Amino acid sequence: MTEDYKQDYNTFEEYPSMSYNIISYLVDNNEMIWKLLKHSHENAWKESDLTKAEKGALIYNGGTGQTDYRVFLDGGQDDSWTKEACFLRVPVLEVIPTNYVYGYVTMGFEIYCHHKVNTLSNYTTRVDTIAQQILATLNGESIGGVGRMYFDYRSNARTRVTTIGSVPYRGKAVLMCNWISSKS
């Protein structure tokens, strides 16, 4: 390969900001997720919509006091949590190049909830409702700085919803994918 083609190679420039861009999209395009994350009681789904500032205050921006937040840019469960709450982690799980121009990204949506606050008064669970709301809000949507999100096994066998965690924090992981190229 000669240097003449270097400009055609994918630089994955969007990669570091993908989690934040998806969270920003959820701030503007879904209310239920934020109600269920902020309020730990069984009637959380009936609460008033949060303001943009209230939603922003739930997003971890570094520093100490992680248990005061409900939305994180990385993955995994911190075993120091004891608060009866629900939280969402949105990491980039994989970046797989299919060639030098295109690749696909697997995004994870890890929803953890303390078992004592998972069941809602409408006979659903918090984690299943949040998982469904993520799919309804993002599937097929083109998100700035991310691309078109999809939940389609034929397009990528990594897409799925699966159970994660262990008592007292169990939950669901929603895996969605998108294509990423150097040519936006």
Kinemage of the C-alpha trace (Angstrom):
@kinemage 1
@onewidth
@group {chain A} dominant
@subgroup {mainchain}
@vectorlist {calphas} color= white
{ca met a 1} P 0.000 0.000 0.000
{ca thr a 2} L 1.398 3.369 -0.926
{ca glu a 3} L 1.179 6.597 1.029
{ca asp a 4} L -1.183 7.972 -1.659
{ca tyr a 5} L -4.024 5.977 -0.079
{ca lys a 6} L -3.389 6.888 3.570
{ca gln a 7} L -6.221 9.450 3.525
{ca asp a 8} L -8.695 6.668 2.705
{ca tyr a 9} L -8.001 4.719 5.884
{ca asn a 10} L -10.518 4.854 8.712
{ca thr a 11} L -9.184 6.819 11.669
{ca phe a 12} L -12.125 5.906 13.965
{ca glu a 13} L -12.238 9.552 15.003
{ca glu a 14} L -15.763 9.155 16.463
{ca tyr a 15} L -14.810 6.233 18.700
{ca pro a 16} L -13.987 8.088 21.980
{ca ser a 17} L -17.238 10.103 21.883
{ca met a 18} L -19.690 7.393 20.855
{ca ser a 19} L -20.928 6.562 24.367
{ca tyr a 20} L -21.509 10.211 25.222
{ca asn a 21} L -23.255 10.897 21.897
{ca ile a 22} L -25.686 8.039 22.498
{ca ile a 23} L -26.401 9.208 26.053
{ca ser a 24} L -27.009 12.731 24.706
{ca tyr a 25} L -29.455 11.286 22.193
{ca leu a 26} L -31.309 9.474 24.989
{ca val a 27} L -31.487 12.729 26.991
{ca asp a 28} L -33.367 14.383 24.111
{ca asn a 29} L -35.430 11.425 22.894
{ca asn a 30} L -36.580 9.284 25.816
{ca glu a 31} L -38.291 10.171 29.081
{ca met a 32} L -39.082 6.785 30.627
{ca ile a 33} L -35.459 5.649 30.965
{ca trp a 34} L -34.592 8.734 32.997
{ca lys a 35} L -37.601 8.386 35.321
{ca leu a 36} L -36.692 4.772 36.062
{ca leu a 37} L -33.059 5.654 36.717
{ca lys a 38} L -33.737 8.626 38.988
{ca his a 39} L -36.596 7.264 41.095
{ca ser a 40} L -36.142 3.968 42.955
{ca his a 41} L -39.756 3.473 44.053
{ca glu a 42} L -42.272 1.178 42.350
{ca asn a 43} L -44.247 4.069 40.803
{ca ala a 44} L -41.230 5.634 39.070
{ca trp a 45} L -42.861 5.135 35.668
{ca lys a 46} L -45.670 7.538 36.732
{ca glu a 47} L -43.329 10.383 37.721
{ca ser a 48} L -43.155 13.663 35.808
{ca asp a 49} L -40.577 13.990 33.039
{ca leu a 50} L -37.169 15.179 34.157
{ca thr a 51} L -35.688 18.428 32.930
{ca lys a 52} L -32.579 18.353 30.789
{ca ala a 53} L -30.591 19.612 33.802
{ca glu a 54} L -31.955 16.808 36.014
{ca lys a 55} L -30.998 14.223 33.404
{ca gly a 56} L -27.543 15.782 33.046
{ca ala a 57} L -27.036 15.582 36.803
{ca leu a 58} L -27.432 11.783 36.588
{ca ile a 59} L -24.514 11.397 34.134
{ca tyr a 60} L -21.146 10.641 35.742
{ca asn a 61} L -18.396 13.041 34.648
{ca gly a 62} L -15.473 11.670 36.648
{ca gly a 63} L -14.343 12.238 40.177
{ca thr a 64} L -15.623 10.688 43.364
{ca gly a 65} L -19.079 9.772 44.584
{ca gln a 66} L -20.091 7.441 41.773
{ca thr a 67} L -23.164 6.233 43.661
{ca asp a 68} L -24.698 9.704 43.287
{ca tyr a 69} L -24.940 9.118 39.509
{ca arg a 70} L -26.966 6.706 37.373
{ca val a 71} L -25.417 6.842 33.885
{ca phe a 72} L -21.814 5.964 33.034
{ca leu a 73} L -19.675 5.915 29.883
{ca asp a 74} L -17.869 2.684 30.786
{ca gly a 75} L -18.893 -0.895 31.446
{ca gly a 76} L -18.892 -3.262 34.383
{ca gln a 77} L -20.343 -3.428 37.844
{ca asp a 78} L -18.529 -1.760 40.723
{ca asp a 79} L -18.841 -4.111 43.676
{ca ser a 80} L -18.797 -1.259 46.191
{ca trp a 81} L -22.417 -0.285 45.433
{ca thr a 82} L -24.873 -0.895 48.244
{ca lys a 83} L -27.524 1.702 47.315
{ca glu a 84} L -30.876 0.264 46.204
{ca ala a 85} L -30.905 1.883 42.789
{ca cys a 86} L -30.759 1.271 39.061
{ca phe a 87} L -28.010 2.457 36.748
{ca leu a 88} L -27.024 2.344 33.083
{ca arg a 89} L -23.565 1.889 31.593
{ca val a 90} L -22.985 2.620 27.881
{ca pro a 91} L -19.555 1.355 26.778
{ca val a 92} L -18.133 0.680 23.336
{ca leu a 93} L -17.616 -3.091 23.575
{ca glu a 94} L -15.955 -3.862 20.233
{ca val a 95} L -14.567 -2.126 17.192
{ca ile a 96} L -14.064 -4.636 14.370
{ca pro a 97} L -12.585 -3.466 11.070
{ca thr a 98} L -14.106 -5.251 8.075
{ca asn a 99} L -11.606 -3.559 5.779
{ca tyr a 100} L -9.439 -0.449 5.850
{ca val a 101} L -12.418 1.900 5.326
{ca tyr a 102} L -15.323 0.284 7.199
{ca gly a 103} L -15.837 -1.443 10.481
{ca tyr a 104} L -18.611 -2.170 12.905
{ca val a 105} L -18.960 -1.111 16.482
{ca thr a 106} L -20.802 -3.057 19.171
{ca met a 107} L -22.327 -0.777 21.783
{ca gly a 108} L -23.300 -2.157 25.159
{ca phe a 109} L -26.157 -0.906 27.274
{ca glu a 110} L -25.670 -2.497 30.691
{ca ile a 111} L -28.666 -1.988 32.947
{ca tyr a 112} L -28.060 -2.974 36.568
{ca cys a 113} L -30.725 -2.796 39.244
{ca his a 114} L -30.816 -3.739 42.898
{ca his a 115} L -33.260 -6.636 43.188
{ca lys a 116} L -35.320 -4.850 45.873
{ca val a 117} L -36.305 -2.015 43.509
{ca asn a 118} L -36.529 -3.828 40.160
{ca thr a 119} L -40.265 -4.606 40.133
{ca leu a 120} L -42.581 -1.750 39.187
{ca ser a 121} L -46.223 -1.233 40.172
{ca asn a 122} L -47.379 -1.863 36.581
{ca tyr a 123} L -46.223 -5.512 36.838
{ca thr a 124} L -43.099 -5.037 34.757
{ca thr a 125} L -39.461 -4.846 35.763
{ca arg a 126} L -37.275 -1.789 35.614
{ca val a 127} L -34.473 -3.529 33.677
{ca asp a 128} L -36.794 -5.015 31.037
{ca thr a 129} L -38.556 -1.684 30.567
{ca ile a 130} L -35.278 0.208 30.183
{ca ala a 131} L -33.983 -2.441 27.743
{ca gln a 132} L -37.149 -2.144 25.644
{ca gln a 133} L -36.980 1.654 25.733
{ca ile a 134} L -33.367 1.575 24.508
{ca leu a 135} L -34.379 -0.645 21.590
{ca ala a 136} L -37.443 1.468 20.764
{ca thr a 137} L -35.478 4.720 20.888
{ca leu a 138} L -32.260 3.693 19.121
{ca asn a 139} L -33.035 0.839 16.702
{ca gly a 140} L -32.769 2.195 13.165
{ca glu a 141} L -31.869 5.709 14.329
{ca ser a 142} L -28.983 7.629 12.829
{ca ile a 143} L -27.209 9.367 15.703
{ca gly a 144} L -24.731 12.172 15.145
{ca gly a 145} L -21.156 11.053 15.782
{ca val a 146} L -22.258 7.414 15.973
{ca gly a 147} L -24.128 6.362 12.838
{ca arg a 148} L -27.241 4.229 12.380
{ca met a 149} L -27.808 1.885 15.320
{ca tyr a 150} L -29.314 -1.519 14.611
{ca phe a 151} L -30.578 -4.556 16.491
{ca asp a 152} L -30.542 -7.138 13.708
{ca tyr a 153} L -28.995 -10.602 13.981
{ca arg a 154} L -28.726 -10.937 10.181
{ca ser a 155} L -26.590 -7.802 10.043
{ca asn a 156} L -24.508 -8.718 13.083
{ca ala a 157} L -24.788 -11.799 15.280
{ca arg a 158} L -23.516 -9.831 18.297
{ca thr a 159} L -26.858 -8.013 18.685
{ca arg a 160} L -28.865 -9.418 21.593
{ca val a 161} L -30.392 -8.861 25.020
{ca thr a 162} L -28.902 -11.029 27.752
{ca thr a 163} L -28.941 -11.300 31.541
{ca ile a 164} L -25.939 -9.905 33.437
{ca gly a 165} L -24.763 -9.334 36.998
{ca ser a 166} L -25.371 -11.196 40.221
{ca val a 167} L -27.545 -10.649 43.275
{ca pro a 168} L -28.125 -8.071 44.557
{ca tyr a 169} L -27.410 -6.265 41.246
{ca arg a 170} L -28.789 -8.198 38.291
{ca gly a 171} L -29.776 -6.740 34.999
{ca lys a 172} L -29.815 -6.878 31.238
{ca ala a 173} L -27.263 -6.077 28.591
{ca val a 174} L -28.537 -4.798 25.273
{ca leu a 175} L -25.966 -5.141 22.491
{ca met a 176} L -26.535 -3.033 19.395
{ca cys a 177} L -24.229 -2.406 16.437
{ca asn a 178} L -23.521 0.174 13.779
{ca trp a 179} L -21.149 0.673 10.870
{ca ile a 180} L -18.377 3.215 11.121
{ca ser a 181} L -16.319 4.595 8.275
{ca ser a 182} L -13.830 7.351 7.724
{ca lys a 183} L -16.184 8.881 5.163
{ca ser a 184} L -19.133 10.436 7.001
